[in-house]
């Protein structure tokens, strides 16, 4: 009986370690759904707009900050 308890405790310890290790390595992963977009020719001064969709494929919250246009 004591041997079974030690084995169960060992298994629980391994599970807890795996969960903790996974939490430490959690990171966001920003992925552009459509990374390249070809704009059609426009007249000088026309406004051109395109929405880029970003998905978080990671395991932590993704924060997008300081977006700048090129």
C-alpha positions, 0 to 999 in steps of 0.5 A: 500500500505504501509503495502505491502511495509513493508511485501515485505521489510521483505521478502527481509530482510529474504532472504538476512539474509539466503544468508549471513548466508549460506555464513558464514557457507560455508566450504569444505568437502573432501570425498575420493571416494574409502577410502580403497584400498587393494594392491596386494602382491609385491616383496620387492623394487617394486614400488606401485602406487594408485591414491586416488580421493578426491571430495569436497562435501562442499560449499567452495573451498577445498585446499589440502596441506602438503600431506604425505605418510604413 
